[in-house]
Amino acid sequence: MNQIYFAGSIRGGRDDVSIYLGIVEHLKTHGHVLTEHVADKSLTLMGEGGLSDKQIHDRDMNWLSQANFLVAEVTQASLGVGYEIGRIVERNKWVPEWQRKNILCLYRPQIDKKLSAMISGCDDLRRVKYQTLEQAKYGIDTFFRLFENR
């Protein structure tokens, strides 16, 4: 079963949490989502209560090490999401080529914002532009079809 790490902004802004929820629900049709909590509407800009930053980091890095796919919604800039993407890109240097490009970045183009060059210029990941949740779901389905029967 696919182990999917979903990344979306928490402390960088929660404006897209409803979109995250739709994405996470759809990702469940493709495997086990390790990080469903990112789509929790009760999670605020302050992050998770009851855990230290170190505990969150270590837990999330453990989940990231278990994941064979990373799907990130990158419309809302987030240092944490960028860090997670970078960690997987680096890890993928040591895996067989057919297992690479297992990172999907979803984003909605904005008039007043441009996608980071670190995302748009990286050959090691796939990007999908979308405006509606249905378009995002189609992009997710297309992404996972690339890895079927491998």
Protein Blocks (a to p, Z undefined) as FASTA:
>chain_A
ZZddddddfklopklmmmmmmmmmmmmmnoccfklmmmpmkbcfklpehiafklmmmmmm
mmmmmpcbdcddfkbgcfklmmmmmmmmmmmmmgcfklgoiaccdddddfkbccdfklmm
pmkbccdddfbfklmmmmmmmmmmmmgoZZ
